[in-house]
Amino acid sequence: MEIIDRLSAGDPEKKKYYIRLFLDTLEPELDNLKAANVAQPQEPIRAILHKLKSQVQTIGAAETHALMAQQEQHIKEGGQIDQPQLDETCAQLSTLIENLQELLK
């Protein structure tokens, strides 16, 4: 959240604005990730992970960022992630989204 705090310069309305921007990206992509089929070619999963990992890093969720970076690299190298791995990523993203939504209240 450090970057959001810097961007908002202490203005609570600006902070909410930036949080909403992150949520506008995270929420639909999480839905796409949840709908992904690990039995199909995994390039779409890799693309979603790639798109979201910088957002996640910006928010300061280092553990989730590391997990996503590892999975993206594994797929990029020709490997596949399985459903439990994808479920773990989705769970971490869901928690992150819930935490951001709480900050809007």
N, C-alpha and C positions, 0 to 999 in steps of 0.2 A: 504494500500500500504506500510505500515511501514515494514512489513516482507520482501516484495520484495526489498525495499530500503536497508534493512540490508543484505539480501542475495547477492545483487549485489555490495555492498560496494562502491557505487558511480560510478561504471562502467556502462555507458549508454548501452553498448552492452550486458552486463550481465543482466541488467534490462529488456531489450527487450527479451532476451532469456527466462527469467522466466515468463514474461507476455505471451509469446507464449505458454509456457507449460500450463499455466492456461487456455488459450483459447482453446488449443487442447483437454482439458477435458470438459470445459464448453459448447462449441458450439454444439458438437454432443449430449450431454446429454440434452441440452435445446430442441433440435429437438425431442428427445425421449419423453420429458415431454410434448411438444406441441402435439405430436401424441397420447398421452395416452388418454384412454377412461374412464372417471370417472364413467360410468355405469358398468364397468367391475370390477372384484376384484382389489383392490387398492394396493396390495403388490408391483407390479412393480413401481408404483408411489412412494411408501414409499422408495423403494430401491434407486431410482434416487435421491430423496430428501436427503436421508442419505449420498449418495456418494458426492453430490454437496455441502452440507452445510459446511463441513470442508474447502473445497476450498474457498467458499464464505467468511467464517470467516477469513481465512488466508489473503485474499485480503483486509479485513477490512470493508466489507459491513455488518455492524451489523444489520441493519433493515431487510435486506433480509435474513440473517442468522436466526434471531429470527422468522421470518415468516415461513421459511422452517422447523425449529426445532419444532415449534408449530404444523404444518401440519403433520410432520412425527410422532410425538407423538400421535396425534389424530387418525391417521390411525392405529398405533401400538396398541392403546387401543380399536380397533374395530370400530372406527368411519369411516366416509367417508367425503372426501372433495368434494365440488361441482365445477362445471365448472368455475364460477366466481372466486373462491378461487385459482384454478389452473391457470387461466388467469392472476391473479394478480402476482403470483409467476413468471410466464413466462415473464411478462412485466418488473418486477424488474431485472430478470436475463438478459433480452435483453438490458436494460439500462446499466447494469454492463459491459456486453460484448462490447457494443458500446464505453463506456468510456475507456476500456482497449485497444480497437483497435485504439482509438485516440492517446494513449500514444506511439503507435508504429510508428506514423507518424513523 
